Amino acid sequence: AFSRWHGTTPARWRTDAGPSEAATPARSSSRAMSGRGATTDAAPTVPEGSVRIGGPAAIPHLLRELGADPNEVLASVGLDPSLFDDPDNPVPFPVLGRLLGACVARTGCRHFGLLVGQHGGPASLGLIGLLMRQSVDVGTALRRVILYLHLHDSGAVATLASQNGVARLAYTICEPGIESSDQITDGSMAIICNIMRFLCGPTWALTEVLFAHRRPADVRPYRRFFRAPLRFDREQTALVFPAALLDQRVPGADPDLQQLLLEEVRRLDGQSDVVFSAQVRRMLRASLITGKCSVDQVAGLFAMHRQTLNRRLSAEGTTFEMLLAETRYDAARQLLDNADVPISQIAGFLGYADATAFSRAFRRWSGTPPAKWRASARMPAEE
């Protein structure tokens, strides 16, 4: 792959470049590394709350395949078809949610998001996907995707947990009030599943798949694609598989190319202008899943003292307690809107002592009890 991009091997590149150039790789885009001496810019960092259109790139194709006019559907949500001309173009999560909702309405296909994700894979992640494919083993590849996901998708978080021989790879939307969030997560899990099939080979099999939304009327498309038991109305959306697979080697990984890609990804990460409070909010959303979301625990994830974390948040006009409350509220609304998880279970997931404590907090945030909120959220779909 490196030879195709540069017309030379990684080892020859390093020899010809000398110490200073080898330490600073040529600028690249997520589509391909530029040629030596070229002046093309690296892929821009993704604005907060957005995702590269390279992920849902199959939308126009699928609309045509299902008998709808892509231009009309895109125009209905205020998008220009040229958005899909460059996989690095960002689309805000609220707009992507409205677009997928319009796709479902226009085609009548309730699993449209799943179909979009089935067309994706490592290439959907751009430069992050290239780095993942050159990682030494599956665990390293996934941890790098999680660490640098915000360069591709800054509106969600991914987490990887391993316990008692079982690994759980989860994807969670951080942005509040996203329409058709189930379509987005279904598509994202399909992309992640294809990535795992690439990393682990065709014999890889899931233990089960969890969905933080209600069971669809027709689960056959999900069964055909995931080929594993499906569990709906869960607290998180995740792939579950044997943890031993994390130590499996990635076939064809090139250590030299891996180092060049890693340096470029780190350089892009250093240019990211995401405000600190947004980083903390994403970290809190991920920490809710593990139950480790105290101020000391979150400060430790940033390798800083709690006083430093509080001081930086104060400079941005917020506090840790405010961000934690907002994160819990957003997570609660997603589960109440999309899934039939018992309220007592939601309370435990969000770290409350019991359902009563959670109900008081939710009523303080929204002005209505969680049960009433859920009932009102379901009414439009049932009318």
Secondary structure, 3 states (H helix, E strand, C coil): CHHHHHCCCHHHHHHHHHHHHHCCCCCECCCCECCCCCCCCCCCCCCCCEEECCCCCCHHHHHHHCCCCHHHHHHHCCCCHHHHHCCCCEEEHHHHHHHHHHHHHHHCCCCHHHHHHHCCCHHHHCHHHHHHHCCCEHHHHHHHHHHHHHHCECCEEEEEEEECCEEEEEEEECCCCCCCHHHHHHHHHHHHHHHHHHHHCCCCCCCEEECCCCCCCCCHHHHHHHCCCEECCCCCEEEEEEHHHHHCECCCCCHHHHHHHHHHHHHHHHHCCCCHHHHHHHHHHHHHHHCCCCHHHHHHHCCCCHHHHHHHHHHCCCCHHHHHHHHHHHHHHHHHHHCCCCHHHHHHHCCCCCHHHHHHHHHHHHCCCHHHHHHHHHHHHHC
